Amino acid sequence: NAGVTQTPKFRILKIGQSMTLQCTQDMNHNYMYWYRQDPGMGLKLIYYSVGAGITDKGEVPNGYNVSRSTTEDFPLRLELAAPSQTSVYFCASSYLQGNEKLFFGSGTQLSVL
Amino acid sequence: GESVGLHLPTLSVQEGDNSIINCAYSNSASDYFIWYKQESGKGPQFIIDIRSNMDKRQGQRVTVLLNKTVKHLSLQIAATQPGDSAVYFCAEKGTDKLIFGTGTRLQVFP
């Protein structure tokens, strides 16, 4: 099992550019999440999904969009990149409801300049 | 509101000693708590969890203690090894989402 796979690992964007962070999991987990981690800070929930076709906002959803067309994939879209979106992004999945025992990907380090 | 904090941002311990990482939480209604370990350049990795109906839970070399009276959570690592060097996060399950603390960096020196 690969677990949770994120691509790319690093990316530099210019202000106003758009990009999609990819996330896929092969554990057949229903629940998937996107977090951002700013330096010296804890993880903040951006969006989450309880199953294919269902998504919901987390604590910091502004500037992001998600979709969940399959159980395996949960891409995160930045439409107009801003410097405030410079962060490390982690995708996670869980078998259990309510964010319990999350399995995290290795992260995408994004810089917006 | 909900918040999770840590008493010490950095903890330095000698190899072989026991480590204790502390965490305070504010929501007395939280019923589930987790500790994660994050090594440099990697995603957080689940270590151990505990439910609010328990005071203590043990894993391999790790023990989590929960004191609901003072809303305090701790992670004890026995015989700390260089591979334990990482940032450790506690998280509490609030209404329906996890709230993460800012993390404690554990440094292990020979």
HADDOCK unambig.tbl for C-alpha pairs under 7 A between the chains (distance, minus, plus):
assign (segid A and resid 40 and name CA) (segid B and resid 102 and name CA) 6.51 0.50 0.50
assign (segid A and resid 41 and name CA) (segid B and resid 102 and name CA) 4.62 0.50 0.50
assign (segid A and resid 42 and name CA) (segid B and resid 100 and name CA) 5.41 0.50 0.50
assign (segid A and resid 42 and name CA) (segid B and resid 101 and name CA) 5.23 0.50 0.50
assign (segid A and resid 42 and name CA) (segid B and resid 102 and name CA) 4.07 0.50 0.50
assign (segid A and resid 42 and name CA) (segid B and resid 103 and name CA) 6.48 0.50 0.50
assign (segid A and resid 43 and name CA) (segid B and resid 100 and name CA) 5.79 0.50 0.50
assign (segid A and resid 90 and name CA) (segid B and resid 43 and name CA) 6.92 0.50 0.50
assign (segid A and resid 98 and name CA) (segid B and resid 96 and name CA) 5.50 0.50 0.50
assign (segid A and resid 98 and name CA) (segid B and resid 97 and name CA) 5.97 0.50 0.50
assign (segid A and resid 99 and name CA) (segid B and resid 97 and name CA) 6.11 0.50 0.50
assign (segid A and resid 99 and name CA) (segid B and resid 98 and name CA) 6.12 0.50 0.50
assign (segid A and resid 101 and name CA) (segid B and resid 46 and name CA) 6.47 0.50 0.50
assign (segid A and resid 103 and name CA) (segid B and resid 45 and name CA) 6.96 0.50 0.50
assign (segid A and resid 104 and name CA) (segid B and resid 43 and name CA) 5.50 0.50 0.50
assign (segid A and resid 104 and name CA) (segid B and resid 44 and name CA) 6.07 0.50 0.50
assign (segid A and resid 104 and name CA) (segid B and resid 45 and name CA) 6.88 0.50 0.50
assign (segid A and resid 105 and name CA) (segid B and resid 43 and name CA) 5.60 0.50 0.50
assign (segid A and resid 106 and name CA) (segid B and resid 42 and name CA) 4.78 0.50 0.50
assign (segid A and resid 106 and name CA) (segid B and resid 43 and name CA) 4.42 0.50 0.50
assign (segid A and resid 107 and name CA) (segid B and resid 42 and name CA) 6.75 0.50 0.50
assign (segid A and resid 107 and name CA) (segid B and resid 43 and name CA) 5.98 0.50 0.50
